[in-house]
């Protein structure tokens, strides 16, 4: 597979691949890195947000008296 | 049948659709949906509930990233289920082949039709991108998961 890197497009067989995952209440994130001779040449990340923005609505009451 | 005090669910949806103006509003150019954008911000920035509009201050910079961010695909109108009105962009936010060397952890969704007024701020774990793609995928567009909900 061809990977876009800081050195140009490279075949992934020439690169060291590292992957990671973060999964918590807020997000599910995966990332992939490609390294060439201990230099980071590509890093992508995909974030899936879990926590929506919620606005709760309230209405007031008429005062008595 | 008894009466029940409530905020009408239709009103919540109509707020998202810009139907009501309880204060001074704007003259709209048409009845179409506004154009929205999504901009990324550095982890050192200070966006939050007090953010009123898009600003380049604290925004990420880097190769192939355009100031102001990317257009938000908005193909699904706000709707409601139960007593919750909700809306979610209809596609991921994708920043393709970018290099963003300084860590960022926030995206601002804002209304580029209405003077770049802010809509929402979403945070995530800090990231950097190197000659790669950063994407933010959307939750399911329903009353419990949608990106923006008025409950």
Backbone of each chain as ProteinMPNN parsed JSONL, in Angstrom:
{"seq_chain_A": "XXXXXXXXXXXXXXXXXXXXXXXXXXXXXXXXXXXXXXXXXXXXXXXXXXXXXXXXXXXXXXXXX", "coords_chain_A": {"N_chain_A": [[0.84, -1.188, 0.0], [0.484, 2.223, -0.783], [1.697, 4.981, 0.968], [1.135, 8.286, 1.981], [3.683, 10.436, 2.839], [5.983, 12.514, 4.721], [8.131, 12.392, 3.157], [7.265, 12.055, 0.66], [5.233, 9.922, -1.463], [5.242, 6.601, -0.32], [5.96, 3.097, -0.282], [4.332, 1.01, 2.02], [5.737, -1.144, 2.957], [8.253, -0.366, 3.422], [8.232, 0.959, 5.717], [7.834, 1.424, 9.278], [5.002, 0.505, 11.022], [2.737, 1.879, 13.332], [0.002, 1.629, 15.519], [-2.883, 2.867, 17.27], [-5.429, 3.154, 19.834], [-7.974, 4.992, 21.373], [-10.467, 4.895, 23.669], [-13.11, 6.185, 25.266], [-15.548, 7.785, 27.435], [-16.074, 10.052, 26.002], [-15.09, 9.872, 23.384], [-14.167, 7.834, 20.544], [-11.228, 6.995, 19.313], [-8.984, 6.344, 16.71], [-5.656, 5.877, 15.62], [-2.937, 6.033, 13.287], [0.443, 5.547, 12.637], [3.374, 6.014, 10.65], [6.724, 5.183, 10.502], [10.029, 6.037, 9.601], [13.191, 5.041, 9.797], [13.297, 5.818, 12.522], [12.05, 8.261, 12.364], [9.121, 10.117, 12.378], [6.93, 9.936, 9.769], [4.401, 9.912, 8.843], [1.184, 10.519, 10.121], [-2.06, 9.801, 10.913], [-5.39, 10.388, 12.105], [-8.521, 9.342, 13.421], [-11.441, 10.436, 14.73], [-14.269, 9.643, 16.58], [-16.889, 11.23, 17.851], [-18.582, 10.881, 20.918], [-20.06, 12.157, 22.819], [-22.777, 14.15, 22.813], [-23.728, 17.618, 22.309], [-25.856, 18.894, 24.562], [-28.646, 20.783, 25.179], [-30.674, 21.672, 27.719], [-34.092, 22.413, 28.115], [-36.207, 24.726, 29.744], [-39.199, 26.051, 31.144], [-40.656, 28.932, 32.644], [-42.779, 29.629, 35.515], [-45.894, 31.328, 36.093], [-46.005, 33.92, 38.467], [-47.656, 33.726, 41.675], [-50.256, 35.709, 43.129]], "CA_chain_A": [[0.0, 0.0, 0.0], [1.233, 3.474, -0.856], [1.383, 5.883, 2.08], [1.625, 9.66, 1.853], [4.578, 10.744, 3.951], [6.746, 13.76, 4.574], [9.18, 12.125, 2.155], [6.569, 11.705, -0.574], [4.521, 8.643, -1.402], [6.153, 5.478, -0.093], [5.333, 1.801, -0.05], [4.334, 0.782, 3.469], [6.681, -2.199, 3.312], [9.51, 0.287, 3.785], [7.976, 1.764, 6.908], [7.344, 0.773, 10.5], [3.64, 0.966, 11.289], [2.266, 1.842, 14.711], [-1.417, 1.973, 15.594], [-3.378, 3.027, 18.625], [-6.867, 3.34, 20.023], [-8.442, 5.616, 22.61], [-11.923, 4.725, 23.763], [-13.608, 6.608, 26.568], [-16.938, 8.265, 27.375], [-16.185, 11.192, 25.092], [-14.671, 9.64, 22.002], [-13.474, 6.627, 20.107], [-10.224, 7.522, 18.402], [-7.939, 5.45, 16.221], [-4.596, 6.589, 14.909], [-1.913, 5.201, 12.655], [1.696, 6.25, 12.351], [4.417, 5.314, 9.894], [8.041, 5.678, 10.877], [11.151, 5.685, 8.728], [14.463, 5.285, 10.495], [12.995, 6.54, 13.784], [11.449, 9.564, 12.077], [7.692, 10.052, 12.062], [6.722, 10.482, 8.418], [2.958, 9.975, 8.575], [0.282, 10.254, 11.235], [-3.459, 10.124, 10.683], [-6.252, 10.065, 13.244], [-9.953, 9.387, 13.168], [-12.148, 10.62, 15.996], [-15.738, 9.564, 16.578], [-17.381, 11.85, 19.08], [-19.69, 10.151, 21.545], [-20.834, 12.983, 23.737], [-23.414, 15.251, 22.1], [-23.997, 18.854, 23.02], [-27.266, 18.856, 24.931], [-29.171, 21.943, 25.868], [-31.964, 21.351, 28.315], [-35.006, 23.551, 28.05], [-37.132, 24.875, 30.867], [-40.064, 27.221, 31.062], [-40.967, 29.445, 33.96], [-44.178, 29.636, 35.933], [-46.415, 32.642, 36.447], [-46.014, 34.099, 39.92], [-48.958, 33.871, 42.321], [-50.488, 36.946, 43.875]], "C_chain_A": [[0.883, 1.248, 0.0], [0.752, 4.41, 0.261], [1.959, 7.263, 1.775], [2.479, 9.983, 3.077], [5.248, 12.096, 3.718], [7.865, 13.62, 3.552], [8.581, 11.867, 0.775], [5.848, 10.37, -0.406], [5.524, 7.497, -1.288], [5.356, 4.203, 0.069], [5.436, 1.482, 1.444], [5.296, -0.323, 3.9], [8.032, -1.62, 3.745], [9.418, 0.977, 5.139], [7.567, 0.9, 8.093], [5.988, 1.371, 10.836], [3.314, 0.838, 12.771], [0.818, 2.301, 14.727], [-1.843, 2.108, 17.048], [-4.867, 3.298, 18.657], [-7.106, 4.004, 21.364], [-9.957, 5.475, 22.625], [-12.354, 5.117, 25.17], [-15.03, 7.156, 26.402], [-17.131, 9.344, 26.319], [-15.944, 10.846, 23.63], [-14.171, 8.224, 21.792], [-12.512, 7.086, 19.018], [-9.247, 6.43, 18.002], [-6.892, 6.289, 15.504], [-3.609, 5.593, 14.329], [-0.708, 6.076, 12.352], [2.593, 5.371, 11.486], [5.746, 5.997, 10.188], [9.084, 5.176, 9.868], [12.433, 6.052, 9.454], [14.266, 6.192, 11.714], [12.504, 7.971, 13.565], [9.97, 9.361, 11.721], [7.449, 10.708, 10.709], [5.243, 10.525, 8.033], [2.216, 9.705, 9.878], [-1.11, 10.708, 10.841], [-4.257, 9.738, 11.922], [-7.705, 10.189, 12.827], [-10.653, 9.416, 14.524], [-13.644, 10.459, 15.769], [-16.223, 10.1, 17.916], [-18.574, 11.074, 19.616], [-20.63, 11.063, 22.317], [-21.466, 14.154, 22.997], [-23.472, 16.508, 22.96], [-25.492, 18.88, 23.3], [-27.624, 20.128, 25.663], [-30.535, 21.563, 26.431], [-32.838, 22.593, 28.333], [-35.933, 23.556, 29.259], [-38.025, 26.072, 30.597], [-40.405, 27.653, 32.48], [-42.455, 29.366, 34.263], [-44.609, 31.07, 36.205], [-46.425, 32.775, 37.967], [-47.445, 34.212, 40.45], [-49.054, 35.243, 42.976], [-50.242, 38.117, 43.083]], "O_chain_A": [[1.895, 1.31, 0.697], [-0.449, 4.597, 0.461], [3.113, 7.395, 1.366], [2.037, 9.817, 4.213], [5.095, 12.722, 2.669], [8.469, 14.609, 3.136], [9.292, 11.507, -0.163], [5.863, 9.773, 0.671], [6.503, 7.42, -2.031], [4.206, 4.23, 0.508], [6.489, 1.661, 2.055], [5.632, -0.427, 5.079], [8.846, -2.31, 4.358], [10.405, 1.513, 5.644], [7.03, -0.197, 7.934], [5.841, 2.59, 10.925], [3.586, -0.192, 13.388], [0.45, 3.249, 14.033], [-1.229, 1.527, 17.943], [-5.481, 3.626, 17.642], [-6.511, 3.623, 22.372], [-10.637, 5.894, 21.689], [-11.999, 4.454, 26.144], [-15.638, 7.001, 25.342], [-18.235, 9.524, 25.804], [-16.531, 11.459, 22.738], [-13.806, 7.52, 22.733], [-12.931, 7.51, 17.941], [-8.747, 5.686, 18.845], [-7.212, 7.288, 14.86], [-3.467, 4.47, 14.812], [-0.839, 7.202, 11.872], [2.568, 4.144, 11.584], [5.868, 7.221, 10.128], [9.014, 4.053, 9.368], [12.718, 7.226, 9.691], [14.969, 7.185, 11.9], [12.54, 8.791, 14.482], [9.628, 8.537, 10.872], [7.728, 11.893, 10.525], [4.881, 11.111, 7.012], [2.561, 8.797, 10.634], [-1.315, 11.866, 10.478], [-3.848, 8.868, 12.691], [-8.069, 11.023, 11.997], [-10.469, 8.525, 15.353], [-14.212, 11.074, 14.867], [-15.995, 9.501, 18.967], [-19.458, 10.665, 18.863], [-21.822, 10.789, 22.455], [-20.753, 15.071, 22.589], [-23.289, 16.459, 24.176], [-26.301, 18.887, 22.373], [-26.983, 20.5, 26.646], [-31.438, 21.177, 25.689], [-32.348, 23.702, 28.548], [-36.378, 22.507, 29.725], [-37.631, 27.002, 29.892], [-40.439, 26.835, 33.399], [-43.275, 29.078, 33.391], [-43.779, 31.925, 36.512], [-46.812, 31.842, 38.671], [-48.331, 34.726, 39.768], [-48.042, 35.85, 43.328], [-50.394, 39.237, 43.573]]}, "seq_chain_B": "XXXXXXXXXXXXXXXXXXXXXXXXXXXXXXXXXXXXXXXXXXXXXXXXXXXXXXXXXXXXXXXXXXXXXXXXXXXXXXXXXXXXXXXXXXXXXXXXXXXXXXXXXXXXXXXXXXXXXXXXXXXXXXXXXXXXXXXXXXXXXXXXXXXXXXX", "coords_chain_B": {"N_chain_B": [[-58.308, 14.007, 29.861], [-55.657, 16.084, 30.616], [-54.205, 19.346, 30.922], [-50.777, 20.118, 30.258], [-47.888, 21.617, 31.405], [-45.327, 22.758, 29.367], [-42.421, 23.115, 27.277], [-42.928, 23.515, 23.94], [-42.285, 20.882, 21.743], [-42.161, 21.252, 19.032], [-41.354, 23.884, 18.914], [-38.724, 23.728, 19.778], [-37.5, 22.389, 17.661], [-38.008, 24.264, 15.717], [-36.483, 26.372, 16.597], [-33.949, 25.464, 15.94], [-34.295, 25.567, 13.237], [-34.462, 28.227, 12.748], [-36.875, 29.649, 12.832], [-38.244, 31.182, 14.751], [-37.993, 34.433, 16.196], [-37.318, 35.86, 18.942], [-36.019, 37.967, 19.853], [-34.135, 40.736, 18.493], [-33.596, 40.058, 15.137], [-32.14, 38.849, 12.065], [-32.019, 39.962, 8.649], [-32.825, 37.67, 6.348], [-31.339, 36.121, 3.525], [-32.654, 34.233, 2.08], [-34.663, 31.233, 2.081], [-33.227, 28.981, 2.408], [-31.039, 26.579, 4.021], [-28.452, 27.679, 6.239], [-24.915, 28.079, 5.571], [-22.457, 26.099, 7.037], [-19.392, 25.744, 8.911], [-16.4, 24.004, 9.988], [-13.866, 24.384, 12.207], [-10.567, 23.756, 13.385], [-8.931, 23.818, 16.583], [-6.138, 24.745, 18.595], [-4.779, 22.937, 21.381], [-4.053, 24.691, 23.283], [-5.789, 26.782, 23.123], [-8.8, 28.62, 24.049], [-11.57, 27.94, 23.815], [-15.13, 27.662, 24.294], [-18.252, 27.649, 26.059], [-18.526, 30.366, 26.099], [-17.691, 31.25, 23.648], [-18.347, 33.187, 20.842], [-18.126, 33.553, 18.111], [-16.447, 32.498, 15.104], [-12.905, 32.67, 15.152], [-9.61, 33.376, 14.092], [-7.726, 33.256, 15.994], [-5.879, 31.116, 17.886], [-6.5, 29.049, 16.243], [-5.635, 26.091, 14.399], [-2.688, 25.821, 12.373], [-1.102, 24.881, 9.35], [0.301, 22.665, 6.867], [-1.705, 22.411, 4.049], [-3.991, 22.968, 5.48], [-6.722, 25.034, 5.567], [-7.408, 28.242, 6.711], [-10.211, 28.747, 8.756], [-11.316, 26.339, 8.312], [-13.225, 23.421, 7.3], [-16.035, 22.913, 5.072], [-19.235, 22.155, 6.384], [-21.227, 19.401, 5.854], [-24.576, 19.515, 5.327], [-27.18, 17.95, 5.045], [-29.406, 17.028, 6.21], [-32.25, 18.054, 7.696], [-33.021, 19.685, 10.856], [-34.837, 17.83, 13.295], [-37.264, 16.134, 15.37], [-37.779, 13.907, 18.142], [-39.817, 12.241, 20.399], [-39.576, 14.43, 23.053], [-37.374, 15.792, 22.279], [-35.445, 17.876, 20.278], [-33.24, 17.701, 17.518], [-30.093, 17.639, 15.708], [-27.647, 16.726, 13.321], [-24.603, 16.941, 11.558], [-24.379, 15.722, 8.182], [-22.232, 14.349, 7.225], [-18.837, 13.246, 7.789], [-16.316, 15.403, 9.261], [-13.566, 16.183, 7.434], [-10.132, 16.51, 7.095], [-7.834, 16.612, 4.802], [-4.733, 15.124, 4.013], [-3.011, 16.725, 5.643], [-0.615, 18.567, 7.604], [-0.352, 19.037, 10.874], [1.3, 20.221, 13.269], [1.314, 21.158, 15.857], [-0.292, 20.346, 18.853], [-3.79, 19.752, 18.854], [-7.165, 19.976, 20.013], [-9.853, 20.392, 19.626], [-12.886, 21.277, 17.975], [-14.628, 23.791, 16.304], [-17.884, 24.408, 15.432], [-19.465, 26.48, 13.218], [-21.463, 29.209, 11.902], [-21.186, 30.187, 8.788], [-22.69, 31.695, 7.128], [-24.069, 33.467, 8.699], [-22.385, 35.685, 9.707], [-20.265, 34.218, 10.75], [-21.022, 33.185, 13.213], [-20.845, 31.404, 16.289], [-21.685, 27.966, 16.882], [-21.287, 25.413, 18.172], [-18.922, 23.799, 20.351], [-16.63, 21.232, 20.325], [-14.749, 18.858, 22.015], [-11.828, 16.718, 22.12], [-9.409, 14.087, 22.603], [-6.042, 15.276, 22.575], [-4.399, 15.8, 19.463], [-1.92, 15.323, 16.884], [-1.108, 15.729, 13.447], [0.582, 14.247, 10.77], [1.416, 14.673, 7.557], [-0.998, 13.458, 6.903], [-4.417, 12.343, 7.353], [-7.038, 13.863, 9.088], [-9.98, 13.046, 10.638], [-13.304, 13.575, 11.714], [-15.896, 11.783, 12.782], [-19.447, 11.559, 12.698], [-21.948, 11.169, 15.262], [-24.774, 8.908, 15.533], [-27.708, 10.17, 14.1], [-29.984, 10.754, 16.089], [-32.425, 11.062, 18.749], [-31.065, 10.555, 21.084], [-28.372, 10.488, 20.533], [-27.551, 12.421, 18.72], [-25.509, 15.116, 17.393], [-26.101, 17.738, 18.206], [-28.486, 18.615, 20.525], [-31.664, 19.608, 21.737], [-33.167, 19.222, 24.57]], "CA_chain_B": [[-57.113, 14.669, 29.315], [-55.298, 17.28, 31.371], [-53.176, 20.183, 30.318], [-49.439, 19.892, 30.818], [-46.956, 22.712, 31.119], [-44.176, 22.223, 28.622], [-41.937, 23.824, 26.101], [-43.412, 22.717, 22.811], [-41.204, 20.23, 21.005], [-42.068, 21.885, 17.714], [-40.585, 25.116, 19.092], [-37.301, 23.361, 19.849], [-37.058, 22.126, 16.291], [-38.08, 25.516, 14.957], [-35.31, 27.164, 16.988], [-32.852, 24.991, 15.093], [-34.587, 25.964, 11.861], [-34.461, 29.683, 12.63], [-38.229, 30.126, 12.559], [-38.663, 32.168, 15.743], [-37.067, 35.505, 16.562], [-37.876, 36.489, 20.142], [-35.294, 39.221, 19.971], [-33.788, 41.289, 17.188], [-33.078, 39.012, 14.263], [-31.414, 39.299, 10.89], [-32.72, 39.825, 7.376], [-32.251, 36.506, 5.701], [-31.278, 36.225, 2.074], [-33.55, 33.243, 1.49], [-35.195, 30.266, 3.034], [-32.348, 27.816, 2.452], [-30.219, 26.396, 5.216], [-27.194, 28.415, 6.263], [-23.686, 27.315, 5.371], [-21.715, 25.922, 8.278], [-18.014, 25.298, 8.749], [-15.798, 23.381, 11.167], [-12.469, 24.787, 12.326], [-9.829, 23.075, 14.459], [-8.233, 24.739, 17.481], [-5.03, 24.221, 19.377], [-5.085, 22.565, 22.759], [-3.768, 25.855, 24.128], [-6.83, 27.8, 22.938], [-9.749, 28.717, 25.18], [-12.946, 27.955, 23.335], [-16.107, 27.052, 25.184], [-19.603, 28.198, 25.99], [-18.444, 31.812, 25.886], [-17.278, 31.56, 22.275], [-19.484, 33.764, 20.12], [-17.926, 33.525, 16.666], [-15.157, 31.988, 14.634], [-11.753, 33.56, 15.167], [-8.383, 32.68, 13.718], [-6.874, 33.175, 17.176], [-5.858, 29.773, 18.464], [-6.805, 28.034, 15.226], [-4.463, 25.372, 13.92], [-2.104, 26.191, 11.082], [-0.234, 23.816, 8.864], [0.245, 22.337, 5.45], [-2.994, 22.008, 3.466], [-5.131, 23.378, 6.307], [-7.179, 26.373, 5.208], [-7.999, 28.97, 7.841], [-11.674, 28.682, 8.703], [-11.698, 24.931, 8.362], [-13.904, 22.778, 6.167], [-17.493, 23.053, 5.019], [-20.024, 21.108, 7.034], [-22.306, 18.879, 5.007], [-25.827, 19.632, 6.085], [-28.216, 17.464, 4.139], [-30.537, 16.535, 6.985], [-32.811, 19.151, 8.482], [-33.348, 19.361, 12.243], [-36.115, 17.162, 13.509], [-37.468, 15.823, 16.789], [-38.349, 12.617, 18.519], [-40.218, 12.454, 21.789], [-39.559, 15.868, 23.337], [-36.025, 16.274, 21.975], [-35.11, 18.299, 18.925], [-31.834, 17.358, 17.307], [-29.485, 17.827, 14.392], [-26.282, 16.222, 13.174], [-24.095, 17.04, 10.194], [-24.645, 14.475, 7.467], [-20.981, 13.702, 6.799], [-17.69, 13.508, 8.669], [-15.423, 16.529, 8.96], [-12.326, 15.538, 7.004], [-9.028, 17.397, 6.746], [-7.085, 15.621, 4.033], [-3.292, 15.307, 3.762], [-2.557, 17.919, 6.363], [0.362, 18.438, 8.675], [-0.722, 19.918, 11.99], [2.36, 19.779, 14.16], [1.023, 21.561, 17.235], [-1.443, 19.536, 19.248], [-5.109, 20.392, 18.836], [-8.113, 19.094, 20.71], [-11.144, 21.057, 19.64], [-13.443, 21.743, 16.707], [-15.713, 24.76, 16.429], [-18.864, 24.442, 14.35], [-19.976, 27.845, 13.184], [-22.362, 29.559, 10.808], [-20.466, 31.137, 7.935], [-23.683, 32.576, 6.496], [-24.469, 34.495, 9.665], [-21.236, 36.391, 10.303], [-19.395, 33.25, 11.438], [-21.444, 33.018, 14.604], [-20.53, 30.076, 16.82], [-22.784, 27.054, 17.187], [-20.917, 24.449, 19.216], [-17.512, 23.462, 20.532], [-16.498, 19.807, 20.667], [-13.365, 18.549, 22.365], [-11.4, 15.324, 22.027], [-8.02, 13.952, 23.026], [-5.144, 16.072, 21.731], [-3.85, 15.099, 18.305], [-1.137, 15.972, 15.841], [-1.215, 14.99, 12.185], [1.778, 14.396, 9.932], [1.152, 14.231, 6.178], [-2.079, 12.479, 7.015], [-5.801, 12.81, 7.329], [-7.763, 13.903, 10.355], [-11.421, 13.035, 10.4], [-14.225, 13.528, 12.855], [-17.145, 11.204, 12.295], [-20.612, 12.025, 13.434], [-22.77, 10.151, 15.924], [-26.073, 8.624, 14.927], [-28.6, 11.323, 14.195], [-31.261, 10.452, 16.747], [-32.698, 11.918, 19.912], [-30.151, 10.274, 22.187], [-26.967, 10.53, 20.122], [-27.254, 13.483, 17.753], [-24.448, 16.01, 17.822], [-26.703, 18.868, 18.909], [-29.852, 18.263, 20.949], [-32.381, 20.453, 22.691], [-34.013, 18.236, 25.258]], "C_chain_B": [[-56.859, 15.934, 30.115], [-54.256, 18.077, 30.609], [-51.832, 19.935, 30.994], [-48.524, 21.035, 30.402], [-45.725, 22.145, 30.425], [-43.66, 23.253, 27.637], [-42.274, 22.942, 24.905], [-42.234, 22.152, 22.015], [-41.039, 20.848, 19.63], [-41.245, 23.167, 17.791], [-39.087, 24.814, 19.12], [-36.749, 23.109, 18.449], [-37.016, 23.414, 15.491], [-36.989, 26.495, 15.369], [-34.136, 26.776, 16.096], [-33.051, 25.399, 13.636], [-34.66, 27.473, 11.675], [-35.828, 30.284, 12.353], [-38.615, 31.279, 13.491], [-37.574, 33.216, 15.981], [-37.675, 36.238, 17.749], [-37.138, 37.77, 20.485], [-35.023, 39.761, 18.58], [-33.125, 40.215, 16.344], [-32.319, 39.608, 13.088], [-32.323, 39.182, 9.677], [-32.054, 38.682, 6.623], [-32.345, 36.645, 4.183], [-32.252, 35.269, 1.4], [-34.007, 32.271, 2.545], [-34.322, 29.019, 3.147], [-31.575, 27.744, 3.757], [-28.939, 27.218, 5.101], [-26.029, 27.475, 5.954], [-22.902, 27.282, 6.674], [-20.294, 25.47, 7.964], [-17.513, 24.724, 10.065], [-14.31, 23.68, 11.179], [-11.826, 24.106, 13.529], [-9.045, 24.092, 15.283], [-7.194, 24.015, 18.32], [-5.48, 23.882, 20.788], [-4.848, 23.739, 23.706], [-4.823, 26.947, 24.001], [-7.857, 27.715, 24.075], [-11.184, 28.807, 24.694], [-13.875, 27.266, 24.326], [-17.449, 27.733, 25.022], [-19.589, 29.703, 25.711], [-18.021, 32.208, 24.483], [-18.481, 32.041, 21.475], [-19.349, 33.677, 18.61], [-16.575, 32.906, 16.347], [-14.1, 33.074, 14.736], [-10.543, 32.743, 14.771], [-7.436, 32.546, 14.906], [-6.977, 31.779, 17.788], [-6.175, 28.678, 17.472], [-5.521, 27.339, 14.788], [-3.96, 26.013, 12.623], [-1.226, 25.029, 10.644], [-0.476, 23.551, 7.399], [-1.142, 21.821, 5.061], [-4.206, 22.281, 4.366], [-5.48, 24.817, 5.94], [-7.828, 27.033, 6.41], [-9.516, 29.017, 7.68], [-12.193, 27.259, 8.676], [-12.424, 24.444, 7.124], [-15.404, 23.037, 6.235], [-18.155, 21.861, 5.701], [-21.141, 20.682, 6.091], [-23.586, 18.825, 5.824], [-26.991, 19.241, 5.178], [-29.464, 17.01, 4.879], [-31.041, 17.644, 7.894], [-33.036, 18.72, 9.931], [-34.715, 18.699, 12.342], [-36.265, 16.889, 15.003], [-38.001, 14.419, 16.934], [-38.644, 12.708, 20.004], [-40.299, 13.946, 22.036], [-38.204, 16.483, 23.032], [-35.9, 16.652, 20.509], [-33.623, 18.055, 18.721], [-31.412, 17.59, 15.864], [-28.06, 17.286, 14.421], [-25.829, 16.49, 11.746], [-24.221, 15.689, 9.49], [-23.396, 13.825, 6.883], [-19.889, 14.05, 7.807], [-17.024, 14.823, 8.284], [-14.066, 15.901, 8.611], [-11.321, 16.585, 6.542], [-7.972, 16.492, 6.11], [-5.641, 16.057, 3.787], [-2.792, 16.615, 4.362], [-1.386, 17.56, 7.265], [0.039, 19.501, 9.704], [0.177, 19.52, 13.153], [2.115, 20.139, 15.614], [-0.28, 20.921, 17.665], [-2.727, 20.362, 19.316], [-6.104, 19.414, 19.456], [-9.55, 19.598, 20.632], [-11.584, 21.407, 18.225], [-14.603, 22.682, 17.018], [-16.61, 24.636, 15.203], [-19.487, 25.829, 14.367], [-20.724, 28.117, 11.889], [-21.697, 30.62, 9.928], [-21.425, 32.043, 7.165], [-24.029, 33.744, 7.41], [-23.255, 35.023, 10.419], [-20.351, 35.476, 11.14], [-19.756, 33.043, 12.901], [-21.281, 31.562, 15.051], [-21.797, 29.265, 17.081], [-22.392, 26.114, 18.329], [-19.419, 24.193, 19.194], [-17.436, 22.015, 20.983], [-15.026, 19.504, 20.926], [-13.11, 17.048, 22.258], [-9.953, 15.274, 22.494], [-7.089, 14.647, 22.046], [-4.504, 15.212, 20.648], [-2.834, 15.969, 17.581], [-1.273, 15.103, 14.591], [0.025, 15.285, 11.355], [1.499, 13.812, 8.554], [0.023, 13.211, 6.13], [-3.444, 13.137, 7.019], [-6.37, 12.794, 8.733], [-9.244, 13.945, 10.037], [-12.176, 12.924, 11.706], [-15.533, 12.963, 12.327], [-18.277, 11.537, 13.246], [-21.337, 10.878, 14.136], [-24.07, 9.929, 15.147], [-27.015, 9.802, 15.155], [-29.951, 10.895, 14.767], [-31.345, 11.234, 18.056], [-31.774, 11.65, 21.092], [-28.688, 10.457, 21.814], [-26.598, 11.723, 19.257], [-26.237, 14.48, 18.292], [-24.987, 17.19, 18.624], [-28.141, 18.514, 19.23], [-30.41, 19.336, 21.871], [-33.43, 19.565, 23.339], [-35.064, 18.917, 26.116]], "O_chain_B": [[-57.754, 16.764, 30.272], [-53.529, 17.55, 29.767], [-51.776, 19.581, 32.172], [-48.403, 21.371, 29.224], [-45.158, 21.149, 30.873], [-44.389, 24.153, 27.22], [-41.935, 21.758, 24.878], [-41.304, 22.879, 21.664], [-39.926, 20.959, 19.118], [-40.524, 23.503, 16.852], [-38.285, 25.557, 18.555], [-35.66, 23.569, 18.107], [-36.108, 23.634, 14.69], [-36.605, 27.359, 14.58], [-33.425, 27.632, 15.569], [-32.083, 25.556, 12.891], [-34.896, 27.949, 10.565], [-35.925, 31.325, 11.704], [-39.245, 32.243, 13.057], [-36.382, 32.905, 15.966], [-38.476, 37.154, 17.561], [-37.591, 38.558, 21.316], [-35.61, 39.301, 17.601], [-32.197, 39.544, 16.795], [-31.905, 40.766, 13.138], [-33.277, 38.404, 9.675], [-30.866, 38.735, 6.306], [-33.298, 37.208, 3.645], [-32.631, 35.488, 0.25], [-33.773, 32.457, 3.739], [-34.646, 28.101, 3.9], [-31.473, 28.724, 4.495], [-28.413, 27.425, 4.007], [-26.143, 26.253, 6.06], [-22.71, 28.308, 7.327], [-20.023, 24.895, 6.91], [-18.116, 24.928, 11.119], [-13.579, 23.279, 10.273], [-12.468, 23.906, 14.56], [-8.557, 25.094, 14.758], [-7.35, 22.853, 18.695], [-6.429, 24.461, 21.316], [-5.392, 23.768, 24.81], [-4.752, 27.949, 24.713], [-7.776, 26.844, 24.941], [-11.932, 29.68, 25.134], [-13.457, 26.402, 25.096], [-17.744, 28.319, 23.98], [-20.543, 30.242, 25.148], [-17.996, 33.397, 24.163], [-19.516, 31.375, 21.439], [-20.351, 33.722, 17.897], [-15.69, 32.807, 17.197], [-14.359, 34.243, 14.448], [-10.459, 31.554, 15.079], [-6.454, 31.807, 14.837], [-8.064, 31.336, 18.16], [-6.127, 27.498, 17.817], [-4.446, 27.938, 14.806], [-4.712, 26.653, 11.888], [-0.681, 24.295, 11.468], [-1.354, 24.149, 6.777], [-1.672, 20.901, 5.684], [-5.321, 21.87, 4.045], [-4.63, 25.706, 5.997], [-8.698, 26.446, 7.054], [-10.029, 29.295, 6.596], [-13.358, 27.002, 8.978], [-12.254, 24.99, 6.034], [-15.961, 23.334, 7.291], [-17.694, 20.724, 5.602], [-21.902, 21.513, 5.595], [-23.658, 18.175, 6.867], [-27.686, 20.093, 4.624], [-30.464, 16.649, 4.258], [-30.313, 18.113, 8.768], [-33.221, 17.535, 10.206], [-35.622, 18.986, 11.561], [-35.467, 17.371, 15.806], [-38.576, 13.83, 16.018], [-37.821, 13.194, 20.779], [-41.004, 14.659, 21.322], [-37.915, 17.591, 23.486], [-36.206, 15.86, 19.617], [-32.835, 18.19, 19.657], [-32.228, 17.716, 14.951], [-27.364, 17.386, 15.432], [-26.602, 16.285, 10.811], [-24.175, 14.641, 10.132], [-23.493, 12.857, 6.13], [-20.002, 15.011, 8.569], [-17.142, 15.295, 7.154], [-13.494, 15.169, 9.418], [-11.626, 17.434, 5.704], [-7.308, 15.712, 6.793], [-5.37, 17.196, 3.407], [-2.234, 17.474, 3.679], [-1.195, 16.402, 7.636], [0.141, 20.7, 9.444], [-0.137, 18.608, 13.918], [2.654, 19.491, 16.511], [-1.264, 20.95, 16.926], [-2.736, 21.505, 19.772], [-5.911, 18.199, 19.428], [-10.371, 19.263, 21.485], [-10.768, 21.785, 17.384], [-15.442, 22.403, 17.875], [-16.143, 24.747, 14.07], [-19.975, 26.293, 15.397], [-20.631, 27.364, 10.92], [-21.654, 31.798, 10.282], [-21.002, 33.057, 6.61], [-24.252, 34.864, 6.951], [-23.126, 34.824, 11.626], [-19.757, 35.912, 12.126], [-18.889, 32.757, 13.728], [-21.543, 30.626, 14.295], [-22.837, 29.809, 17.451], [-23.093, 26.035, 19.338], [-18.749, 24.346, 18.172], [-18.116, 21.624, 21.932], [-14.163, 19.866, 20.126], [-14.029, 16.231, 22.299], [-9.344, 16.312, 22.751], [-7.312, 14.616, 20.835], [-4.122, 14.065, 20.88], [-2.882, 17.197, 17.658], [-1.52, 13.901, 14.676], [0.461, 16.432, 11.254], [1.361, 12.598, 8.404], [0.092, 12.222, 5.399], [-3.593, 14.323, 6.728], [-6.2, 11.826, 9.475], [-9.701, 14.783, 9.259], [-11.744, 12.273, 12.657], [-16.204, 13.598, 11.514], [-18.072, 11.763, 14.439], [-21.334, 9.746, 13.651], [-24.402, 10.676, 14.227], [-27.101, 10.35, 16.254], [-30.922, 10.7, 14.037], [-30.428, 11.976, 18.408], [-31.715, 12.461, 22.016], [-27.841, 10.571, 22.701], [-25.411, 12.002, 19.084], [-26.119, 14.665, 19.503], [-24.382, 17.592, 19.618], [-28.921, 18.16, 18.346], [-29.684, 19.899, 22.691], [-34.44, 19.211, 22.73], [-35.863, 18.242, 26.765]]}, "name": "protein", "num_of_chains": 2, "seq": "XXXXXXXXXXXXXXXXXXXXXXXXXXXXXXXXXXXXXXXXXXXXXXXXXXXXXXXXXXXXXXXXXXXXXXXXXXXXXXXXXXXXXXXXXXXXXXXXXXXXXXXXXXXXXXXXXXXXXXXXXXXXXXXXXXXXXXXXXXXXXXXXXXXXXXXXXXXXXXXXXXXXXXXXXXXXXXXXXXXXXXXXXXXXXXXXXXXXXXXXXXXXXXXXXXXXXXXX"}
